[in-house]
Amino acid sequence: MLYHLFQYLDKVYDLPGAGMFQYISFRSGMAVIASLVISLVFGKSLIEFLKKMQVGETIRDLGLEGQKQKEGTPTMGGLIILGAILIPVLLLADLTNIYIIIILVTTVWLGLIGFLDDYIKVFRKDKKGLAGKFKILGQVTLGLFVGFMMYYHPDIVIREKVSGVSFIESMESQDSGDLSNVAEGLFSKKDVKSTKSTIPFFKNNELDYSIFISWLGEGYQRWAFLIFIPVVILIITAVSNGANLTDGMDGLATGVSAIIGLTLAVFAYVSGNIFFADYLNIMYIPNTGELVIFISAFVGACIGFLWYNAFPAQVFMGDTGSLAIGGIIAVFAIILRKELLIPILCGIFLAESLSVVMQVSYFKYTKKKFGAGRRIFRMSPLHHHYQLKGYSEPKIVLRFFIVGIMLAVFTVITLKIR
């Protein structure tokens, strides 16, 4: 809203300083500051309100050290994260940008599903919360929305690089010394609809999902949605649930998500900047630079929430926060055509999810074969396995952060490792 207001003031009245709102870097910095202030200032008030409402976490006794001390800690703190994201974005982002609209819908939709789950657990006293099938239905519905928007909306396009044209050649072909004209000469002037994505470790690192149905013959590209949309649904569901499973220790999911968010901010900036897209030899996606404002607010909200969620936690985010942050990460990566990097970037989420799948599958298999179930890990998700091995909760969380940083750095350098 402020963006549109100052844009109007700059054009109509030439108000001094109003032009600063045209710069993504300025608005991103403001988004970080605003989200941190909202988290820190209003977070404390919300925690006190949740305590008065007796919105406390019910803890099952699993024999974990320090577990019972968490009994009664306020949950539904994800409301702090959601507010600290939405308010700065609504104020500072271009609300006509289709990518901003998609990511805002993602945040609100999954936040509502998570809130409903927490509400049932806390106020209805039903430990199971929202039935799993309804959670999945909500995630699939979001996946359909995102998939169809990505596939059909006319403003969601990529601009392909002109084959064999270098920066020097582009400069020589321009009559003007204007660098913007030079940059435009590196890419096709025609925006195209595409189901291409970035595939890591390959020199020509673009994968078109339509290739999987090339056996259909001539015109097979028009059926690409049969592959693309199910992939979108799968990624959103998997990452959203992965974040939910990771939220089992004080500060773990919040800190890991902030690290992932910083990495996605880098991808959003370079993908929406024609010079960096050329230098890195990646696809140029017009108008995605606006997403840097959103992801800046996301990172600020996660760090601000970590102030209260760090060990010992004063509040838990609950499904209100964990489902939303997982979905945001997934949709953000899909928009930037970097979803195939998720197994690396979100390696912590992946490991946590796999540990649960492996544990449950092996237990059922051995129970059927031997009459008694056996386990691979002492407990799943994975962070509880290390807890039962005697590691303290803060040490586990810190080491997961270190692994998360390593994965984030490796994800960024895959842009050049081919």
FENZI-V850422 format. One record per helix or strand of 3 or more residues. SS is the DSSP state (helix for helix, strand for strand). FROM is the first residue (numbers start at 1). LEN is the number of residues. If there is no record, write none. Layout:
BEGIN
ss->SS from->FROM len->LEN
ss->SS from->FROM len->LEN
END
This chain:
BEGIN
ss->helix from->2 len->12
ss->helix from->18 len->5
ss->helix from->24 len->29
ss->helix from->68 len->3
ss->helix from->78 len->15
ss->helix from->98 len->25
ss->helix from->132 len->21
ss->helix from->167 len->6
ss->helix from->179 len->6
ss->strand from->196 len->3
ss->strand from->206 len->3
ss->helix from->209 len->8
ss->helix from->220 len->4
ss->helix from->225 len->22
ss->helix from->252 len->20
ss->helix from->274 len->6
ss->helix from->288 len->22
ss->helix from->318 len->18
ss->helix from->339 len->7
ss->helix from->347 len->24
ss->helix from->382 len->7
ss->helix from->393 len->21
END
